[in-house]
Amino acid sequence: MAKFDIPEMREYKREYPPEHFIVEIKPYSLLSNTKAEKYESGVFDAGGYRWRLSLYPNYETTSKKGYISLFLVLIGSVSGKQSPAEVYATFRLFLYKNTPETQEYLTIEDGSGKVNHFHEEMRQELGFAKFLLRSTFEKRSEGYVWDDCCRIGAEVFVHKGQTKTLDEYLPPRELKNPTSSVRKFRLGSISSKRDPKCLSSDKFHLQGRKWKLSVCQNGEPENKSLSFMLESKEDWKSFPSFYAKFRVRVLDRVHGKHTIEKEVQHWFCSSNRKIVFPDFMPWKTLRDSSKGFIKNDVLTVEVEICSLSVVDAPRILKYP
């Protein structure tokens, strides 16, 4: 069986044990004294496939430096349906360090960050030929061999060859049905509102989003204005950011020619979920009876969403 060495290693220590497999080799001296070529562990399952570890205690480089080598071996599919098995996976290999001061795992993974390609027949065994210097491994004070025992382990994360992706369309799609993108509000007793408190709508739905509209009086009496605030009422713990372009208008319900409209675009997100029109129109203009904004003490406001970024349902991307 051909071994494939991963030359670039990332090494670190951690206390948490391996997720998928641990094996203790005891007595280790029986392995080292007999100059065994390798030790093959029992089989374990991870990611729908069967694996084992191969430990080579006597690997020597051309410069005669001695190392222990540790490799991950693909055995096959758990179901046995796919033959030969071909797998893309990332993995970590572990060696336990046990001293009076330290109990932790030496952890080695592919330093390049690549997803590794295993094939049951052609590329079955991948790992690290220079996992650790044999002199360091066997030195009693290092703690890798204690009470004639050593412990190795593995974590294997199989990439299934497919992933879910959400497509968000930027720039956003223009809405094809304008009539369904408009919401009209009638606010009563508007002329009697003399304090700066806001009038707020109930939560409403428009173009698949949840909203709330607030209408307020701003400023001092001599320079008072009408303001609007449109707030997204989604559950922002999980909802993705989205873009919207919309128009807010105050209707002239008497003459039909003085309607005031303003357009704005905004990115809504968890930390910026509302947009404010602080000085939409002067309060004096609003109260001018010749303009027709207030009829029978009712103000009519429209909110129209012109375009919206859209997140489609998840689709599957396959690789390689």
N, C-alpha and C positions, 0 to 999 in steps of 0.2 A: 504494500500500500504506500503510495507516494505521499510524503508530508510536504505541506506548503508553509514555509516560515514567513511570518509577518515581521519584517525587519524594524519597523517603526513602532516603538512601544511607549505607551503612557502609563506611568507608575504612580500609585498613591496608596495611602493606608486608610482603612476605615474599620470601625468597630462592628458595624452591622454585618451579620453573616450572609453568605450567598443565598439568593432567592430560590434556586432550583435544585442544587445538588451539593452535598458534602460527603466526603469519604475519608476515613482515617486508615492509614496504612500502618499496621503494627504486627510484628516487629519490623521496623524499617531496616534494621541491620541485616535481616535475612535477604532483603532486596539488594542492599549495597555490597554485602560481603560476597555474594555469588556473582557479582558483576553482571547482573541481569540487564538485558538490553532495554526492556521497558516493563512497566506495570500498567495493565489495563483494568479500569474500574468496572463495576457493574453498570448496567444500562439505566438511564433515567429519561423521563419524558419532559419535553418543554416545547410549547408552541405547536403541538400536534405532530411532533417528530421525536424519534428516539436517538439518544446520544450516549457517549461515554467519554471518559478522560483517559488519555495516554500520558504517563509520566516516564520520561527517559532520564535516568539518574546519572548517566555517564557520557553525555555529549561532549565532544572535544572539537574545538576549532582548529584551523590549520596552524595556529600559533600555539597549540597544545594547551590552551586555556580550557579548564573543565567547567561545564555548566550542567544544571538540571534543565530539562526541556519539558514543557507542558503543552499538550495539544488537545483540541476538541475534535471528536470524531462523530460524523453523521452515520447512524446505523440504518435509518429508513423511516418511512411514515408509520405513525401509530396505527392508522387504519389499514395499512398494507395495500391500499388501492393504487397508489402511485409508485410505479417502478420503472426505472430507477428514480429515487427521490432527488429533487433539485431544489435547493433552499437558499434564500438570501436572509442573512441574519447578522446581527451584531452580538458580541459576547464579551464577557469578562471572565478571567480565570483568577483563582484565589489560592493563597498559601497562608496558613495560620501562623501567627507569631505569638509565642506564649512564654513570657518571662515574668518574674515577680513584679516588675514595674508596668508591663505592657501586655495586653491581650487584644490583638487586632489582626486584620487580614491585609497582607500584601496583595494589592489588586493590580492586575495588568490588563490593558485593553489596547486595541489598535490605535496607535497614536495619530494615524492619518484621518480617523473618523469615518472610514469607508464602511459600507455595508458589504460583508464578506459573502462570497459565492461558494456554496457547498454543492457537490454532486456525488451521489452515492457510489458511482463507479470511477469517475475521473478526478474528483477533487474532494475526497472524503475527509481529510485530516488537515486542519488548520490550527496554527498556534504559534508559540514563541520558543524558538530553539535556544535562545539565550535568556530564558526566564529568570535565572538567578545563578550567580557563581556558585559552583559546588562547594568551594571552601567556605563561603559565607553560609550556605545552607546547612552544612554539617558542623559548623562551629557552635559549641554548646551554648555559649553566652548569647548568641543571636536569637535563640528560642524557636527556630523553625523545626528542629527535631528535639523533642523532650520525652523522657521516659521511653526512648526507643520508638517514638510514634511521630508521625507527621499527618497533617490534615490539609487536603486540597478540596477545591470546590469550583462551581461554575454558575454563571447566569447566562441564559441564552434568550434572545429576543428575536423571534422570527418575524420577518416582514412578509406579509401575505401576498404581496404583488398587486395590492389594490389599496386605495385610500379614498375616503370621502372628502369631497371638496365643496365649498360653497362659492358660487359665482356671484360676485357683486359687480353690477354694471356701472362703470364710470367712463364717460359722463352718463348721467342717469337717463332713463327712458322718459320721453315725453308721453303724457297720459293721453290715451286715444279717445276716452269718453269724458269730455269736460263736464257734462252735467252731473256726473257722479262724483266729481271732485270739488263740489261747492257745498258749503254748509251755511245756512242763513240763521241769524239770531235776531230776535226782537226783544229789546231791553225796555221794560216799562218804567214809568215814573222817573224818567231820566232828568227832567227839569227840576225835580225837587231834591236831587242829590247835591248837597252842599258841602259834604265832607270828603276827604281824600280817599275814603275806603273804596275798594274795588267791588265791582259786580263780576261774579264768576259763573261760567256755564257749568252744567254737569259734564262729566266725562263723555266724549262722543267719539265715534269712529269715522274716519275719512281715509279712503284709499288704503285700507288694511292697517292703519295705525290708530293709536289711541291719543286723544288730545284733550286739552282744557283751555278755554279762552277766558281771559280776564280783561275787563275794561275799567280804567281808573281815571280819576282827575288828578292832574299834576300841577305843581307850581303854586305861587301866591295868587290871591284873588285878582290882582291887576294884570297878571300874566299867566292865567290858568290855561292848561291845554288838556286835551283828551289823549290818553295813551292806551296801548294794547299790549298784552303779553300772551303769547301762544306757547304752551308747554306740552312737551311729549310726556305721556303718562304710561309708557311701557315699563315692564319690569326690567330695570337697567342692570340687575345682577347678572342677567344672561343675554339681554338683547344686544345685537351688534349695532355699531354706529351707522347712521344713515344720513343722506343728504336730501334736502327738500328745497324746492323753490316755490314760493306761494305768494298770493296777493291778499291783502286785507283792504276792504272798501267799506265806506260809510255811504249809504244810499240816499239819494235825493228822491223821496217818495212822493213829492208833490209835482215837481216839474220834470224830473228825470234827466236834468242836464248839469247838475252841480255835484254829482257823485265824486267823492274823493277816494283815490285808490293809490296804494303804495305796494311795491313789489320788493321782496327780500329773499335771499338765499342763505341757508344755514346748515352747518353740520351738527346734528344732534348726537350727543354721547352722554355717558353717565355723569360726567362732570360739567356738562354744558347742555342741559336738556330744555332750555327755554330761550326764546327770542323776544326782545322787548322793542316796541315802537314808543319811545319815551315822549315824543311830541308829535303825535300823528296829525293833529289839527288844533287850532286855537279854540278854546272853549267859547269865546265870543262868536266865532264863525258858526260853531255848532248850534248856538242858541238863536242865531239870526233866522227869523221866521221866513224871510224871503228866499232862503236857500233850500228849504224843504227837508232838512235832515231829521227834524223831530215832527212827527205827525201824530196827533192824539196822544201826546206825551210818551211816544214810543220811538226809540232809535233802532234802526235796522242795520245790522252789520253782516257782511259776508266774508267768509274765509274760503279761498280757492287754492288748492294744491295744483301747481302747473306741471311739475316734474318731480320725480322721486327716484332715488337709487333703490334697486331691487335686489334682494338676496333670493336666489332660486333654491329649490329643494336640493339636498345633497345628491351629487352624482358620483359615480365610481371612476377613478382613474386607475388604469392597470399598467404595470411595468414588470419586467424590463421591456 
